[in-house]
Amino acid sequence: MITPPTGSEGNPAARSGAHGATVHREGMVAAVRLQDQGAPARFAVDLVTQAPSPGKISAGGERIRLVWIGQRRVPGITAGRWLRIEGFLSVHQDVPTVYNPRYELLAGAPHEHRS
């Protein structure tokens, strides 16, 4: 189930004490975070649960950072790609984060939210 943000604090997962809970989300890769060549290998992206509305730049819904430790890139995961993910929720620097999530590449933007 997709949970929309509530209140002025942004992401409900970061505040709800859900640390360590298993999360299942479907969303769009809004940003790919590149690392310096000298930095430890990790690939990070920001996943948003709602695509931007036509004419808007920023996406809505919940934002979760996905981090693959030991990877500099993950084939098929690029900005704008839709994913279904599963993993354990952590909060790192007040950002809901899932490390080494299981994922499925989706064909495109869903017309209806699936649970």
C-alpha positions as CSV (number, residue, x, y, z in Angstrom):
1,M,0.0,0.0,0.0
2,I,1.3,3.5,-0.8
3,T,1.2,6.0,2.0
4,P,1.0,9.7,1.1
5,P,3.0,12.2,3.1
6,T,1.3,13.9,6.0
7,G,2.0,17.1,7.9
8,S,4.8,19.6,7.4
9,E,7.5,17.1,8.4
10,G,7.3,15.3,5.0
11,N,7.7,11.6,5.0
12,P,5.5,9.6,7.4
13,A,7.9,6.6,7.5
14,A,10.7,8.7,9.0
15,R,8.5,9.8,11.9
16,S,6.3,6.8,12.5
17,G,9.0,4.7,14.2
18,A,8.7,2.2,11.4
19,H,12.5,1.6,11.4
20,G,13.2,-2.0,10.7
21,A,9.7,-2.6,9.2
22,T,9.4,-4.4,5.8
23,V,8.1,-2.0,3.2
24,H,6.6,-2.7,-0.2
25,R,6.4,0.3,-2.6
26,E,5.9,1.1,-6.2
27,G,7.3,4.3,-7.6
28,M,9.4,6.2,-10.0
29,V,13.1,6.8,-9.8
30,A,13.2,10.6,-9.3
31,A,17.0,11.0,-8.9
32,V,20.1,9.0,-9.3
33,R,22.9,9.9,-6.8
34,L,26.4,9.5,-8.2
35,Q,29.4,8.7,-6.0
36,D,33.0,9.9,-6.5
37,Q,35.3,7.3,-8.0
38,G,37.3,7.2,-4.7
39,A,34.3,6.7,-2.6
40,P,33.1,3.2,-1.5
41,A,31.0,1.5,-4.1
42,R,27.3,2.2,-3.6
43,F,24.5,3.1,-6.0
44,A,21.7,5.3,-4.6
45,V,18.4,6.6,-6.0
46,D,15.4,8.4,-4.7
47,L,12.1,6.7,-5.3
48,V,8.8,8.7,-5.3
49,T,5.4,7.1,-5.1
50,Q,3.7,9.6,-7.4
51,A,4.9,11.0,-10.7
52,P,4.9,14.7,-11.3
53,S,1.7,16.1,-12.7
54,P,1.9,17.5,-16.2
55,G,3.7,20.8,-16.2
56,K,5.3,20.2,-12.8
57,I,8.9,19.4,-12.0
58,S,8.7,17.9,-8.5
59,A,7.0,14.6,-7.8
60,G,4.6,14.0,-4.9
61,G,3.9,11.2,-2.5
62,E,6.4,9.5,-0.3
63,R,10.1,9.7,-1.0
64,I,12.4,6.8,-0.1
65,R,16.2,6.5,-0.8
66,L,17.3,3.1,-2.2
67,V,20.9,2.2,-1.7
68,W,22.7,-0.8,-3.2
69,I,26.0,-1.4,-1.2
70,G,28.9,-2.6,-3.3
71,Q,27.4,-1.5,-6.6
72,R,28.4,1.5,-8.7
73,R,25.3,1.0,-10.9
74,V,22.3,-1.3,-11.2
75,P,21.3,-2.3,-14.8
76,G,17.9,-1.0,-15.8
77,I,17.6,1.5,-12.9
78,T,17.6,5.0,-14.4
79,A,15.8,8.3,-13.7
80,G,12.2,8.0,-14.7
81,R,12.0,4.2,-14.4
82,W,9.2,2.7,-12.4
83,L,10.0,0.0,-9.9
84,R,8.4,-2.2,-7.3
85,I,10.6,-2.6,-4.3
86,E,10.7,-4.6,-1.0
87,G,13.1,-4.2,1.9
88,F,13.7,-3.2,5.4
89,L,13.2,0.4,6.3
90,S,16.0,2.4,7.9
91,V,16.2,6.1,8.6
92,H,19.6,7.6,7.7
93,Q,20.0,11.4,8.2
94,D,16.2,11.7,8.6
95,V,15.7,10.1,5.1
96,P,13.7,6.9,4.9
97,T,16.2,4.5,3.3
98,V,16.1,0.9,2.1
99,Y,19.5,-0.8,1.7
100,N,19.9,-3.5,-0.9
101,P,16.2,-3.7,-1.8
102,R,14.6,-6.5,-3.8
103,Y,13.2,-4.8,-6.9
104,E,11.2,-5.4,-10.1
105,L,11.5,-3.2,-13.1
106,L,8.0,-2.1,-14.3
107,A,7.0,-1.4,-17.9
108,G,5.8,2.1,-17.3
109,A,3.8,4.4,-15.1
110,P,0.9,2.6,-13.5
111,H,-2.5,4.0,-14.3
112,E,-3.8,2.9,-11.0
113,H,-2.0,2.3,-7.7
114,R,-1.6,-1.4,-7.0
115,S,-1.0,-2.8,-3.6
